[in-house]
Amino acid sequence: MTEAEHPAIRITTPNKTLKGHEDGVLSVAAFPDRRRMVTASFDKTLRLWDLEDGVVLKIMEGHRFSVRKVAISRDGQLIASGDDGGELIAWNRHGESLTKPMKIHSNEVFSLDFSPDSTLLASGSFDATVELWNTKTWRVQGNPISCGNEIGGGAEIHCVRYSPSGEYLAIATNSNIEIWNLGKRNRIAKFLGHSAFDGSWNLSLAWMLDGTRARLFSTGSNRDPTIREWDTSTWKQVGEPWKGHSGPLNMIALNPTGTLLASASDDNQVRLWQLSDQQNIAIFKHTNEVYCVMFSADGKHILSGGGDSMISKWAVPSLEDIFGDQALDASVVHFTSLLHFILFKDALRLNQQVANNILAINTTARDACITGDLPTADRLLTKDIGVDSNDYNSYANRSFVKARNSDWDHALDDALKSISIQPSLMGCISKGIAHCGKQQLQDAMKAFDLAFLYVDTDLNKTRLLLLIKAIALFNANQHDEAILRVQELATTRPDPNSHACGIVEAYLHVQLGINALDDARHNEAADHFTTAVNTIDFSSMSAIHSGYDVFVVLFGWDLRSLWRTAHQNWCDALLRAGRLPEAIKAYRYTMDRADEATKARCIDWPTGKSSVLYATAGVTDLAAGGDDALAADDYDRAIELYSAAIDLDLATDTIFANRSKARSGKLLWDDALLDAEKVIELDPSSYSGYQLKHAVLHGAHRYDEAIEAFKIMLSKLENTPDTETRNLRQQHISLSEAERAIEESIKAQLDDAPHRLINTSTGRLHNREAQIDAFKMSTEYKELLSSTMKDVDLPLHRIQDVVAGYFQKVVYDLDPVGGIAKLQSFCKTARDKGYRWAWIDTCCIDQTNNVEVQQSVNSMFVWYRHSALTIIYLSDVPPSSQPGALASSAWNTRGWTVQEFLAPKFVLFYQKDWSLYLGDRSPNHKDPLQSCRDGRCDGNQCPSPRRLPSGDERRPEKLQWVSACHYVAGRYRILIVWYLRRQLPVIYGEKKQKRLGGSCRRL
């Protein structure tokens, strides 16, 4: 049957998307605990996720290259990752690295797999080798396994997979598939696989244990985009290839029960296949290539990732999901799924037939037992016994009725009478049930054991007898043992009839949940109902009571309402346990899956019972409770309560708006934006939705979009017919007004700045206009513009601070010798310290323009004074220098030494190799204590330059300071500088001797 004849279900919207990576997701692996997973990406990181909440628990960094593969050990204790550089890193279960990157492969690591006992890790690489790592020591164990192609060269390895026993390792390469016995380190098989078909590559492998037989599946590249199965005894192909994909199949995965297979392909699809007949039953559509896929540990979801940089979580469609709606268009239902639905119906019919063979009871008495009219059933069976005193079946059936009334003594009497007349299956069952009721468990087990003599080797009768035995044990308060027996029976040999096990297990958990709920053990009850719901594999419409009424006759079970009872109490228990988010999810899950008749029976949930339960949880009004939590900055609680109101269809635009604010408080910008958009959708004419949208986009640093949203908000305010609302426009300013306010601050900031600066990121010179243009393209400018528009009363100093913060500069006097290398080092140093702009006299002054030169010279002191930092490069001070080297540096002989040291507020000295002078990491080398430590003053006679006397009338004190302290500039000639600055023009480039001249001699 082709896909055209029986198309698969096409699903385009995942249940959930997990976003966090900045590039394509290459690999995914889940922990055995079902709660966490790890992903690997082109962005060189791994991420540890909480599957329930979809949040990143940890970003795992350490790789220098794109992370190609990730694997988790079977015991869940170890994580291994491999990258495109051939390096591996081992991590613990918390995402903490156990090793540094380990380089063993010479090419990218394309596959990883832990052995079943978690003691070894196999790594396969494009360098044509497989390495085996000891997971205790993280050292390579033994020689590498080398794989070759058919012409003697190396074969690139795409996948390595341990067999279920761990004895063999399958290796898929671009030219063949090899099977190795790891104990003997020898190759036992080698075959072309997909390479036999137009030279296709073998891309992915998956083993499956079917009873005692291992099965091996593989996938091909674009020349053979199929799945093929190989006989593990002959290594020949089994059956026909599985066709459907149009691109390379990058990965395949099997569900935990070994009934379904998922495949991920470059054709943007994940396909779900049925192993029993190789039919494609569902297609999950991505928007980009799909690189990885896996099943959740419970098999109910598929997780896939690829070029869209996220993980998509898809619900595996159940049979009842597919066929619960009888009006479903048959054209979208796959024949194979229909077959399984028929098998489910057949299982009901088969169980009914088996039950009829076991329950030899007249129809009227049977119906009375089913409806709960036990007195009538007792009377009818007593009448039958009166007619025929040797009617052993009627004695056994009356024993069941007595047992249902807890009349254990008479129940046992009837059971013994039945067996004394004629030993039978029903007689032994009735005796076992009666002994359980009397807590005589050893006798009960003997009776049930004897019952197996009468099943006539009928497997279905045997299964039903085992379930009856487990239920009787449960009723004797042997709860754990009973449930364990049912679970073991379900997993021993799954088949269509195993639905009975699921029904029994679900019912038992419901009983335990109700008991716990009655005793106010709410968390325990919630867990039991959760298990029951997860175990139920039928829809709310399924007439399971008709196929399993043997449990109704024997034990009085209400199977008609099992689905509703389990789901309703699930919500109830979660609410009473204070687990409100889970309760809301449970309610929505229930409503989404319930048929209309079931919903009608539950019509009072959202309005009646649920409101009482919310009050029990401490919240009488969800919206008011959310408001209180929001006011108290309890964002989690606010989100929880607002979400509850929304899920119960009680939402308004105000609730969506407030949940958006709460989500913003948690920095959940994407979710907050969705709520803001919902507010706009509910009331398009209002300004409030756009005001909220602006706030969210602003918080998310999406300033261009925020400004656009704010412009729309202003338009809404200007055009509203309501005068009071229109007056709100006065609280804000327009875009042009905000731009003018910022431009004025920029002009004031640049008045004391050089005309040219170097961009430390690009190394390019920018004149003032280019600096302003660069600022207007920056995030800082857009954030400021967005903030200024919003708040007409925004303090001026806020604008000034942002402008100043952006245009902060570094002043440095560069020795022209070897200027390019020094310029690069200088820019890097400034950039590393967070500065965008730098100024150097030899680069930033046009030496051919005399006017600019003179203006620059006259302004230098001011520029130095307003700089954020001055870097002084000591080209003649080697990194091995000792204290005192600064005093003898040639820098002390330069003409600009005085102003370079005195004018700036912050100075850092750098040695010849661009390391900090003497390794001093203090923020300011201008500290006088540092100068004293470097020079020769004793520290007592050296006052701080900040306390230096000012004014001409205090010149004696200044001279005393200069003469007392051997400062780094050799007493600096400070008096001369003051004299020259007050009376003589300074000519740029003038020699020191001429500049100081007679003044020095006079001094």
Secondary structure as UniProt FT lines:
FT   TURN            3..5
FT   STRAND          9..11
FT   STRAND          16..19
FT   STRAND          25..30
FT   TURN            32..33
FT   STRAND          36..41
FT   TURN            42..43
FT   STRAND          46..50
FT   TURN            51..54
FT   STRAND          55..60
FT   STRAND          67..72
FT   TURN            74..75
FT   STRAND          78..83
FT   TURN            84..85
FT   STRAND          87..92
FT   TURN            93..94
FT   STRAND          102..103
FT   STRAND          109..114
FT   TURN            116..117
FT   STRAND          120..125
FT   TURN            126..127
FT   STRAND          129..134
FT   TURN            135..138
FT   STRAND          139..140
FT   STRAND          145..146
FT   TURN            150..151
FT   STRAND          157..162
FT   TURN            164..165
FT   STRAND          168..173
FT   STRAND          177..181
FT   TURN            182..185
FT   STRAND          186..191
FT   HELIX           193..196
FT   TURN            197..199
FT   STRAND          202..210
FT   TURN            211..212
FT   STRAND          213..220
FT   TURN            222..223
FT   STRAND          227..230
FT   TURN            232..234
FT   STRAND          237..242
FT   STRAND          249..254
FT   TURN            256..257
FT   STRAND          260..265
FT   TURN            266..267
FT   STRAND          269..274
FT   TURN            275..278
FT   STRAND          279..285
FT   STRAND          290..295
FT   TURN            297..298
FT   STRAND          301..306
FT   TURN            307..308
FT   STRAND          310..315
FT   HELIX           319..323
FT   TURN            326..327
FT   HELIX           330..332
FT   HELIX           335..358
FT   HELIX           363..371
FT   HELIX           374..387
FT   TURN            389..390
FT   HELIX           392..404
FT   TURN            405..406
FT   HELIX           408..421
FT   HELIX           425..437
FT   TURN            438..439
FT   HELIX           441..451
FT   HELIX           452..454
FT   TURN            456..457
FT   HELIX           459..475
FT   TURN            476..477
FT   HELIX           479..492
FT   HELIX           496..498
FT   HELIX           499..518
FT   TURN            519..520
FT   HELIX           522..535
FT   TURN            540..541
FT   HELIX           544..547
FT   HELIX           549..555
FT   TURN            560..561
FT   HELIX           562..576
FT   TURN            577..578
FT   HELIX           580..593
FT   HELIX           596..601
FT   TURN            602..604
FT   HELIX           605..609
FT   HELIX           610..616
FT   TURN            617..618
FT   HELIX           622..631
FT   TURN            632..633
FT   HELIX           635..647
FT   TURN            648..649
FT   HELIX           653..665
FT   TURN            666..667
FT   HELIX           669..682
FT   TURN            684..685
FT   HELIX           688..699
FT   TURN            700..701
FT   HELIX           703..719
FT   HELIX           723..726
FT   HELIX           727..731
FT   HELIX           735..750
FT   TURN            751..752
FT   STRAND          756..759
FT   TURN            760..762
FT   STRAND          765..767
FT   HELIX           768..776
FT   HELIX           779..790
FT   TURN            792..793
FT   HELIX           796..806
FT   STRAND          809..812
FT   TURN            817..818
FT   HELIX           819..832
FT   TURN            833..834
FT   STRAND          837..840
FT   HELIX           841..844
FT   TURN            847..848
FT   HELIX           850..866
FT   STRAND          869..873
FT   TURN            875..876
FT   TURN            879..880
FT   TURN            883..885
FT   HELIX           886..888
FT   HELIX           890..893
FT   TURN            895..896
FT   HELIX           897..902
FT   STRAND          907..910
FT   TURN            912..913
FT   HELIX           917..919
FT   TURN            925..926
FT   HELIX           928..934
FT   HELIX           945..947
FT   HELIX           952..954
FT   HELIX           955..964
FT   TURN            968..973
FT   HELIX           974..983
FT   TURN            988..989
FT   HELIX           992..1002
//
